[in-house]
């Protein structure tokens, strides 16, 4: 074994090399005197030597001057007991030292700090340290990247979208004139409506949309308004309205009013003033649309859209009745007046407005003729459907005005949100534009009336198209709605049988969106037999509400109306009325209440919607959200019994589920039954809602 002793002084190195015999051989020899056997003992031994012997420092200094030292002894080890020594100017003398065991594996033991620093500064150790630090840093970096990747890749718990009252509630449309008469004059009124607020609330419908109740002329129409800031005497007075509004709010309900901005009555003071003269000193001269050269435009009632005023000697536009002149919404004065109307009712606490005939609000600025429609087969130029109406309906200014009104109602949304909805009609792109135009918000609800014309049977493909078309075209961050009944469409109970209605209600009430029902739908009232013009109030879907089996169906709060009801009572009230139907758990009104209650489950309020099995017979979908109960809604829209494996149709559906709700007692499943989702059987027009506990998804 070869050891090196490095001694440094005045920038000189003294290296004493010593050879050691094999350890076994050394044990057989006499003890030897060793000077600085290992580098770790250098300083200790030098100190010992300096303490015992004379060290030739002066002679060492002479070596620094460039002269060669004397020859060293040929050997630096001596036998024990040998008195010989050497003194060749080194000043060191051999002494007897006990043998030491080398500090195997630790050659730096005993070194001073400075010596350790010197050794640690060597390139080998520096590189070793850098390698170790690099390994540690790379390890931390790899760990950080792994953590970030897991955070990004692993499914996150999502924050639910915030929902407002109008998104969570079911809306109840009331035709006030037919709902309830409080004073026996044969006309429904605001006090009569107030007396039945608890019925509407118990249905689970906490938003009421009123038909027009503004002061109007004696023409048989709801849209001949002569004062937008007054209540028509047939419905009560302003005190009655304020009482109704307060009673609704006290019950946690909301109230919407109709808003009619397109036209007024020809007896409105605005029109009377505008008709006087076209002179510039007439402040009302441009309140309506006037012209000297009428166009070929037709009204929706298939007559000409222009009527000449004998006073002004010009023709005014009316897209509906001649007694309903169109307002000129391009006039800033008209815009200000309409905003005053909105502010008036918002200040009273109204929760929003249903904008009627909204697509007709603007006409072509240059009053150009309409072109023949390329999609309609009409060959009669006197019919409304003969033209394409690009000059009179759905102009871009309509959407600008809706955005302006949306901004206005939001200014009143301090304690509760105020909303706008409109009767959007046309193709899907046109309807969706009602939600917003050029990055400006439009109405909150563009009414989805696509289903209203359907009669007989709308099977699974039809229902799928109705639901998915609307949801897929809906602009981001906007809300769907499902109009089930309206005051200008045939009643639900006249269009379908009860089995189909139960199946459809389960769909419309449990998909995302606000369901809008029409008064009387909760007991499946049907159309009455009346014969009248399409523009009059007397329409078949506006029959008297059937409250109980009494005279006139309980329409009058008194025992009977002192005057005949404005429409004849339908004799069906004797067997179909609210009071009697409410007694039976299996009735349609109980079914409706159960659906609105289920709809309040948090999963249905905020959960995602995904279709499951959708084929020629079955329409099914899943509602789910992180951490919440999952639901499968499966409905058979055919006449035949159907069995399907729903487990494989969506990755979150569990094999074992619990029955939460069915369309009726004829379904083979009972509430709280355990079912295997791999095989669910449904009879014709039957539906079932099953649930399972949330299971976290794995990577």
C-alpha positions in Angstrom: 0.0 0.0 0.0 1.3 3.4 -0.9 0.6 6.5 1.2 1.4 10.1 0.4 2.2 12.7 3.0 1.8 16.2 1.7 3.3 18.9 3.7 3.1 22.5 2.7 5.1 25.4 4.0 6.1 28.7 2.2 4.6 27.3 -1.0 6.9 24.3 -0.9 5.7 20.7 -0.8 7.5 18.0 1.1 6.5 14.6 0.1 7.5 11.7 2.1 6.7 8.4 0.5 6.6 5.3 2.6 6.1 1.7 1.6 4.2 -0.6 3.9 4.5 -4.3 3.9 1.6 -6.6 3.8 -0.4 -6.4 7.1 0.3 -10.1 7.9 4.0 -9.4 7.2 4.0 -6.3 9.4 2.6 -8.4 12.4 5.8 -10.6 12.1 8.2 -7.6 12.2 9.4 -5.5 15.0 7.6 -2.3 15.7 8.6 0.5 13.4 8.7 4.2 13.8 6.4 5.9 11.4 6.4 9.5 10.5 3.1 10.8 9.1 1.8 7.4 7.9 -1.4 8.9 6.7 -2.4 12.3 5.5 -5.0 12.5 8.2 -2.2 12.6 10.9 0.0 15.2 9.3 -0.7 18.2 11.4 -0.9 16.2 14.6 2.5 14.6 14.0 4.2 17.8 13.0 3.0 19.4 16.2 4.4 16.5 18.2 7.8 16.8 16.4 8.0 20.5 17.0 7.4 19.9 20.7 10.2 17.3 21.1 12.9 18.1 18.6 14.7 20.9 16.9 13.3 21.5 13.5 15.7 23.0 11.0 13.6 26.0 10.0 16.6 28.1 9.0 17.8 25.4 6.7 14.4 24.9 5.2 14.4 28.6 4.5 17.6 28.2 2.5 15.9 25.7 0.3 13.5 28.3 -0.7 16.3 30.3 -2.2 16.8 27.7 -4.9 19.6 25.4 -3.5 19.0 21.7 -3.4 18.5 20.0 -0.1 20.8 17.3 1.1 20.1 13.8 0.1 17.6 12.2 2.3 18.2 8.9 4.0 17.5 6.0 1.8 15.1 4.7 4.3 12.7 6.5 6.7 12.0 3.6 8.9 14.3 2.2 11.7 14.3 -0.8 13.8 13.0 -0.4 17.3 15.9 0.1 19.7 18.3 1.5 17.1 19.9 4.6 18.6 21.0 6.0 15.2 19.4 9.0 14.0 19.8 11.6 11.3 20.2 15.3 11.4 20.6 16.5 7.9 19.1 19.9 8.4 15.6 18.7 8.5 15.6 19.0 12.2 13.5 15.9 12.5 14.5 12.9 14.5 13.1 9.4 14.4 11.1 8.5 17.4 9.4 5.4 18.6 5.7 5.5 17.8 3.1 2.8 18.4 1.6 1.4 15.2 -1.7 2.9 14.2 -4.6 1.3 12.3 -5.4 3.3 9.2 -8.7 5.1 9.2 -10.1 2.9 6.4 -12.8 4.7 4.3 -12.2 8.1 5.9 -8.9 9.6 4.7 -9.9 13.1 5.8 -10.5 12.3 9.4 -8.7 14.8 11.7 -8.1 17.5 9.1 -8.6 21.1 10.1 -11.2 23.3 8.4 -8.8 25.0 6.0 -7.3 21.7 4.8 -10.8 20.3 4.2 -11.8 23.4 2.2 -8.6 23.0 0.1 -9.4 19.3 -0.6 -13.1 20.1 -1.3 -12.1 22.7 -3.9 -10.5 20.1 -6.1 -12.3 19.6 -9.4 -13.4 16.1 -8.6 -15.2 17.1 -5.5 -16.7 20.2 -7.1 -18.0 18.1 -10.0 -19.4 15.5 -7.6 -21.2 18.2 -5.6 -22.7 19.7 -8.8 -23.9 16.3 -9.9 -25.6 15.7 -6.5 -27.3 19.2 -6.6 -28.4 18.6 -10.1 -29.9 15.3 -9.3 -31.8 16.9 -6.3 -33.0 19.8 -8.4 -34.1 17.5 -11.3 -35.9 15.3 -8.8 -37.9 18.3 -7.4 -38.6 19.6 -10.9 -39.9 16.1 -11.9 -42.1 16.0 -8.8 -43.5 19.5 -9.5 -44.3 18.6 -13.1 -46.0 15.4 -11.9 -48.2 17.2 -9.4 -49.2 19.9 -11.9 -50.0 17.2 -14.5 -52.2 15.3 -12.0 -54.0 18.5 -11.1 -54.7 19.3 -14.8 -55.6 15.8 -15.8 -57.6 14.5 -12.9 -61.3 15.3 -13.0 -62.0 18.4 -11.0 -65.0 19.2 -8.8 -66.8 21.7 -10.8 -68.4 24.8 -9.5 -72.1 24.9 -10.4 -73.5 27.7 -12.5 -75.4 30.3 -10.6 -79.1 30.0 -11.2 -81.7 32.8 -10.8 -85.3 32.5 -9.7 -86.7 32.4 -13.2 -84.4 29.5 -14.1 -85.4 27.4 -11.1 -89.1 28.0 -11.2 -92.0 26.8 -13.3 -93.9 29.6 -15.0 -97.7 29.7 -15.0 -99.4 31.7 -17.8 -102.8 33.1 -16.8 -105.5 34.5 -19.1 -106.9 36.9 -16.4 -110.3 37.3 -18.0 -111.1 33.6 -17.7 -109.3 32.7 -14.4 -111.6 33.8 -11.6 -114.3 36.5 -11.1 -114.3 38.1 -7.7 -117.3 40.5 -8.2 -119.8 38.4 -10.2 -119.7 40.6 -13.4 -118.8 37.5 -15.5 -115.2 38.7 -16.2 -112.1 37.4 -14.4 -110.2 40.0 -12.5 -107.1 40.7 -10.4 -108.8 40.0 -7.1 -110.0 36.7 -8.4 -106.5 35.8 -9.3 -105.2 36.9 -5.9 -107.6 34.5 -4.2 -106.1 31.5 -6.0 -102.4 32.3 -5.5 -102.1 29.4 -3.1 -103.3 27.0 -5.7 -100.6 28.2 -8.2 -97.9 28.0 -5.5 -99.0 24.5 -4.4 -98.5 23.4 -8.0 -94.9 24.4 -7.7 -95.3 27.2 -10.2 -93.9 30.3 -8.5 -93.8 32.7 -11.5 -97.1 34.1 -12.9 -97.3 35.6 -16.4 -100.4 37.8 -16.8 -102.3 38.4 -20.0 -102.7 42.1 -20.9 -104.6 44.1 -18.2 -103.9 47.6 -19.5 -106.7 50.1 -20.1 -108.1 49.4 -23.6 -110.9 50.6 -25.8 -114.1 48.7 -26.4 -112.8 46.7 -29.3 -112.8 43.0 -28.6 -109.0 42.6 -28.4 -106.4 42.6 -25.6 -104.0 44.7 -27.6 -106.0 47.9 -28.2 -104.3 49.7 -25.4 -105.2 53.4 -24.7 -103.1 53.8 -21.5 -100.1 51.6 -20.7 -99.9 53.0 -17.1 -103.5 52.2 -16.1 -105.4 49.0 -15.3 -108.5 48.3 -17.3 -111.7 48.7 -15.2 -112.8 45.2 -16.1 -109.9 43.7 -14.2 -109.9 46.1 -11.3 -107.8 49.1 -10.5 -104.3 50.0 -9.6 -104.9 49.2 -5.9 -106.0 45.7 -6.9 -102.9 45.3 -8.9 -100.6 46.4 -6.1 -102.4 44.1 -3.7 -101.9 41.2 -6.1 -98.2 42.0 -6.5 -97.7 42.3 -2.7 -99.5 39.0 -2.1 -97.4 37.2 -4.7 -94.2 38.6 -3.3 -95.2 37.7 0.3 -95.5 34.1 -0.9 -92.1 34.2 -2.5 -93.7 34.3 -6.0 -92.9 36.5 -9.0 -95.2 38.4 -11.4 -94.6 39.3 -15.0 -96.7 41.7 -17.2 -97.3 41.7 -20.9 -95.6 44.6 -22.7 -97.1 45.7 -26.0 -94.6 48.1 -27.8 -95.5 47.5 -31.4 -98.8 49.3 -31.6 -101.6 51.1 -29.6 -105.3 51.6 -30.0 -106.3 54.2 -32.6 -108.1 55.8 -29.6 -104.8 56.3 -27.7 -104.0 60.0 -27.1 -100.7 59.6 -28.9 -102.4 58.5 -32.1 -105.1 61.2 -31.8 -102.4 63.8 -31.6 -100.3 62.3 -34.4 -103.3 62.2 -36.7 -104.0 65.9 -36.5 -101.2 67.1 -38.8 -97.8 66.3 -40.2 -96.6 69.8 -39.5 -93.3 70.1 -37.7 -94.8 71.9 -34.8 -96.8 68.7 -34.0 -94.6 66.9 -31.4 -96.5 63.6 -32.1 -96.3 63.7 -35.9 -93.7 60.9 -36.0 -95.1 58.7 -33.3 -96.5 56.4 -35.9 -95.6 55.2 -39.3 -97.1 57.5 -42.0 -96.7 57.5 -45.8 -98.1 59.1 -48.9 -97.3 56.0 -51.0 -98.5 52.8 -49.4 -96.6 49.6 -50.1 -97.8 46.0 -50.9 -97.4 45.0 -47.3 -100.2 42.7 -45.8 -101.4 42.5 -42.3 -101.3 39.1 -40.4 -105.1 39.0 -40.8 -104.8 39.0 -44.6 -105.8 42.5 -45.4 -103.9 45.6 -46.4 -101.4 47.0 -43.9 -102.2 50.7 -44.7 -105.2 52.8 -43.8 -105.7 56.4 -44.8 -106.5 59.0 -42.1 -109.2 61.4 -43.3 -107.7 64.0 -40.9 -104.0 63.9 -41.8 -104.6 62.7 -45.4 -101.8 60.1 -45.1 -101.8 56.4 -44.6 -100.7 54.8 -41.4 -99.3 51.3 -41.0 -101.1 48.6 -39.1 -99.7 45.1 -39.3 -102.6 43.8 -37.3 -106.0 45.4 -37.1 -106.8 48.9 -38.6 -107.6 49.9 -35.0 -104.1 49.1 -34.0 -101.7 51.6 -35.6 -98.0 50.6 -35.5 -95.7 52.9 -33.4 -92.6 54.3 -35.1 -89.9 53.0 -32.8 -87.3 54.8 -34.9 -88.5 58.0 -33.2 -86.4 58.9 -30.1 -89.6 60.3 -28.5 -91.4 57.0 -28.8 -88.4 55.2 -27.4 -88.4 57.5 -24.4 -92.2 57.0 -23.9 -91.8 53.2 -23.9 -89.0 53.4 -21.4 -91.2 55.5 -19.2 -93.8 52.7 -19.2 -91.2 50.1 -18.3 -89.8 52.2 -15.5 -93.3 52.9 -14.2 -94.1 49.2 -13.6 -90.6 48.3 -12.5 -90.8 51.0 -9.8 -94.0 49.3 -8.6 -92.0 46.0 -8.2 -93.0 44.0 -11.3 -90.5 41.2 -11.8 -90.3 41.4 -15.6 -92.1 41.7 -18.9 -93.3 39.5 -21.7 -92.8 41.5 -24.9 -95.6 40.7 -27.3 -95.3 40.8 -31.1 -91.7 41.8 -30.7 -90.6 40.9 -34.2 -92.9 43.5 -35.8 -91.4 46.5 -34.0 -89.4 47.9 -36.9 -90.1 48.1 -40.6 -87.9 48.9 -43.6 -86.6 52.5 -43.3 -87.3 53.1 -47.0 -90.7 51.4 -47.0 -89.8 49.1 -49.9 -92.3 46.4 -51.2 -92.1 42.9 -50.0 -90.9 40.0 -52.2 -92.9 36.9 -52.9 -92.0 34.1 -50.6 -89.9 31.2 -52.0 -90.9 28.8 -49.3 -94.7 29.1 -49.3 -97.1 27.7 -51.8 -99.6 30.5 -51.5 -100.6 32.0 -54.9 -102.9 34.6 -53.5 -101.2 38.1 -53.2 -103.8 39.1 -50.7 -102.7 36.5 -48.2 -100.1 37.3 -45.6 -98.1 34.1 -46.3 -97.7 35.1 -50.0 -94.7 37.3 -49.0 -91.4 36.7 -47.3 -91.8 39.7 -44.9 -88.1 40.7 -44.8 -89.2 44.3 -44.8 -91.6 44.1 -41.9 -90.4 41.3 -39.5 -87.2 40.5 -37.6 -85.2 43.5 -38.7 -81.8 43.9 -36.9 -83.1 47.0 -35.1 -85.5 44.7 -33.1 -82.5 43.1 -31.4 -80.9 46.4 -30.7 -84.0 47.6 -29.0 -84.3 44.4 -26.9 -80.7 44.9 -25.7 -81.5 48.5 -24.8 -84.5 47.4 -22.7 -82.4 44.6 -21.1 -80.0 47.2 -19.9 -82.9 49.2 -18.5 -84.4 46.4 -16.5 -81.0 45.4 -15.1 -80.8 48.8 -13.6 -83.7 47.8 -11.4 -82.2 44.4 -10.5 -80.8 45.5 -7.1 -82.6 43.2 -4.7 -84.0 40.7 -7.3 -83.3 40.1 -10.9 -85.8 41.5 -13.4 -86.2 39.7 -16.7 -87.5 40.1 -20.3 -89.0 37.4 -22.4 -90.3 37.7 -26.0 -92.4 35.7 -28.5 -89.6 34.9 -30.9 -90.7 33.4 -34.2 -88.9 32.4 -37.3 -86.0 30.1 -38.1 -83.7 28.8 -35.4 -81.0 31.4 -36.1 -83.4 34.2 -35.9 -84.9 33.0 -32.6 -81.5 32.5 -31.0 -80.5 36.1 -32.0 -83.1 37.3 -29.5 -80.7 36.2 -26.7 -78.1 38.7 -27.8 -76.9 40.7 -30.8 -73.3 41.8 -31.4 -72.0 41.0 -27.9 -75.0 42.7 -26.3 -77.5 40.7 -24.2 -81.0 40.4 -25.5 -84.0 38.9 -23.7 -83.6 36.4 -20.9 -86.2 34.1 -22.4 -86.9 33.8 -26.1 -90.0 31.7 -26.0 -89.7 28.2 -27.4 -93.1 27.6 -29.0 -91.9 25.0 -31.5 -93.9 22.3 -29.8 -97.2 24.1 -29.8 -98.3 23.2 -33.3 -97.8 19.4 -32.7 -100.9 17.3 -32.5 -101.6 13.6 -32.2 -98.3 11.8 -31.5 -94.9 13.3 -31.5 -92.7 10.2 -31.1 -89.2 9.7 -29.7 -87.4 11.1 -32.8 -89.7 14.1 -32.8 -89.2 14.8 -29.1 -85.4 14.3 -29.4 -85.3 16.9 -32.2 -87.4 19.3 -30.2 -85.1 19.1 -27.2 -81.7 18.7 -28.7 -82.1 21.3 -31.5 -82.9 24.0 -29.0 -80.1 23.0 -26.6 -77.5 22.6 -29.3 -78.3 26.0 -30.8 -78.7 27.9 -27.5 -75.9 30.5 -27.1 -73.4 29.9 -24.3 -74.5 31.0 -20.8 -78.1 31.3 -21.9 -81.2 29.4 -20.7 -83.7 27.2 -22.4 -87.5 27.1 -22.0 -90.3 24.8 -22.9 -93.7 26.3 -23.7 -96.3 23.6 -23.0 -99.4 25.8 -23.4 -100.3 29.4 -24.5 -103.3 31.7 -24.8 -103.1 31.6 -28.6 -102.6 27.9 -29.2 -104.7 24.8 -28.9 -104.7 23.4 -25.4 -102.4 20.5 -24.5 -105.4 18.4 -23.4 -106.9 18.8 -26.9 -103.8 17.9 -28.8 -102.7 14.7 -27.0 -104.1 11.9 -24.8 -103.3 11.7 -21.1 -100.7 8.9 -21.5 -98.7 10.9 -24.0 -99.1 14.1 -21.9 -97.6 12.3 -18.8 -94.7 11.1 -20.9 -94.1 14.5 -22.4 -94.4 16.4 -19.1 -91.8 14.1 -17.6 -89.4 15.2 -20.4 -90.2 18.9 -20.4 -90.1 19.3 -16.7 -86.8 17.4 -16.1 -84.6 18.6 -19.0 -82.6 21.9 -18.4 -84.8 24.9 -18.9 -87.9 26.8 -17.6 -91.2 25.0 -18.3 -94.1 27.3 -19.1 -97.6 25.9 -18.6 -101.0 27.5 -19.3 -103.7 27.7 -16.7 -105.9 24.6 -16.7 -103.2 22.3 -18.1 -102.8 20.9 -14.6 -106.2 19.2 -14.9 -106.0 18.8 -18.7 -108.7 21.3 -19.6 -109.6 21.1 -23.3 -110.6 23.6 -25.9 -114.2 24.9 -25.8 -116.5 25.3 -28.8 -116.6 28.9 -29.8 -116.8 30.5 -33.2 -115.1 33.9 -33.7 -112.5 35.8 -35.6 -108.9 35.0 -34.9 -108.2 38.5 -33.5 -111.0 38.5 -30.9 -110.8 37.6 -27.3 -113.2 34.7 -27.7 -110.9 31.8 -28.5 -111.3 28.1 -27.8 -108.2 27.8 -25.5 -109.5 30.6 -23.2 -112.3 28.8 -21.5 -113.3 29.5 -17.9 -111.1 27.9 -15.3 -112.7 24.8 -13.8 -112.4 25.1 -10.0 -115.1 22.8 -8.7 -118.4 21.1 -9.5 -120.6 24.2 -9.1 -122.4 26.7 -11.3 -120.0 27.9 -14.0 -117.3 25.6 -12.6 -116.7 27.9 -9.6 -115.5 30.7 -11.9 -117.3 33.2 -9.8 -116.3 33.6 -6.2 -120.0 34.1 -5.3 -122.3 31.1 -5.6 -123.1 32.2 -9.2 -122.3 35.1 -11.4 -124.8 37.9 -11.4 -124.0 38.4 -15.0 -123.4 35.6 -17.5 -119.7 34.8 -17.8 -118.0 36.4 -20.8 -117.6 32.8 -22.2 -119.9 29.9 -21.7 -118.8 27.4 -19.0 -117.7 24.0 -20.3 -119.9 21.3 -18.8 -116.8 19.2 -18.3 -116.2 20.9 -15.0 -118.6 18.5 -13.4 -116.1 15.7 -13.7 -112.9 17.5 -14.3 -112.1 20.3 -11.8 -109.3 21.3 -9.4 -111.1 20.4 -6.2 -112.1 16.9 -7.1 -108.9 16.0 -9.0 -106.7 17.1 -6.1 -108.2 14.4 -3.9 -106.6 11.5 -5.9 -102.9 10.7 -5.7 -102.9 9.3 -9.2 -104.6 12.3 -10.9 -102.8 14.5 -13.4 -102.7 17.4 -11.0 -100.9 15.3 -8.4 -98.6 14.0 -11.0 -97.8 17.6 -12.0 -97.1 18.6 -8.3 -94.8 15.6 -7.9 -92.8 16.6 -11.0 -92.3 20.2 -9.9 -91.2 18.9 -6.5 -88.7 16.5 -8.2 -87.5 19.3 -10.4 -86.3 21.1 -7.2 -83.7 18.5 -6.5 -80.3 20.1 -6.8 -79.2 17.7 -9.6 -82.1 18.9 -11.8 -81.4 22.6 -10.9 -77.7 22.7 -11.7 -76.9 19.2 -13.2 -75.6 18.5 -16.7 -77.8 17.0 -19.4 -76.6 14.1 -21.5 -78.8 12.0 -23.8 -78.6 8.2 -23.2 -80.6 5.9 -25.5 -82.5 7.7 -28.2 -84.0 5.6 -30.9 -87.4 5.3 -32.7 -89.2 4.4 -29.5 -87.1 5.5 -26.5 -85.9 9.0 -25.5 -83.7 8.9 -22.4 -81.3 11.2 -20.7 -79.1 11.6 -17.7 -78.9 14.5 -15.2 -75.8 14.5 -13.0 -73.3 16.7 -11.2 -70.2 16.1 -9.2 -71.0 15.0 -5.7 -74.8 14.8 -6.3 -77.2 12.0 -6.9 -77.4 10.9 -10.5 -80.6 10.4 -12.4 -81.7 8.5 -15.5 -85.0 9.5 -17.1 -86.2 6.9 -19.6 -89.4 7.3 -21.6 -91.1 5.1 -24.1 -92.9 7.2 -26.7 -94.2 4.2 -28.7 -97.3 2.1 -28.3 -95.3 -1.1 -27.8 -93.4 -2.5 -24.7 -89.7 -1.8 -24.9 -86.7 -3.2 -23.0 -83.3 -1.6 -23.1 -79.9 -1.9 -21.4 -79.3 1.6 -20.1 -76.1 0.7 -18.2 -73.9 0.8 -21.2 -75.5 4.0 -22.7 -73.6 6.4 -20.4 -70.5 5.9 -18.3 -71.9 7.3 -15.1 -75.0 5.1 -14.9 -74.7 2.4 -12.2 -76.0 -1.1 -12.5 -78.0 -0.9 -9.3 -80.5 2.1 -9.1 -83.6 3.1 -7.2 -86.9 4.1 -8.7 -87.7 7.7 -7.8 -90.8 8.4 -10.0 -92.9 6.9 -12.8 -95.6 8.2 -15.2 -98.3 6.3 -13.4 -99.6 3.3 -11.6 -99.6 1.2 -14.8 -95.8 1.1 -14.8 -94.4 -2.2 -13.5 -92.0 -0.4 -11.1 -93.0 1.0 -7.8 -91.4 3.9 -5.9 -88.1 2.9 -4.1 -87.9 -0.4 -6.0 -84.3 -1.5 -6.8 -83.8 -2.0 -10.5 -81.0 -3.3 -12.7 -80.3 -0.7 -15.3 -79.0 -3.4 -17.7 -82.6 -4.3 -18.3 -85.4 -1.8 -17.9 -88.8 -2.6 -19.4 -91.4 0.2 -20.2 -94.9 -0.2 -21.6 -96.3 2.2 -24.2 -96.0 5.9 -23.2 -94.5 4.9 -19.9 -91.6 6.6 -18.2 -89.4 6.1 -15.2 -86.9 8.1 -13.2 -84.2 6.1 -11.4 -81.3 7.3 -9.3 -77.9 6.2 -7.9 -75.4 7.7 -5.4 -72.6 9.7 -6.9 -69.4 7.7 -7.6 -66.2 9.7 -8.2 -64.7 9.1 -11.7 -61.2 7.6 -11.9 -58.5 8.5 -14.4 
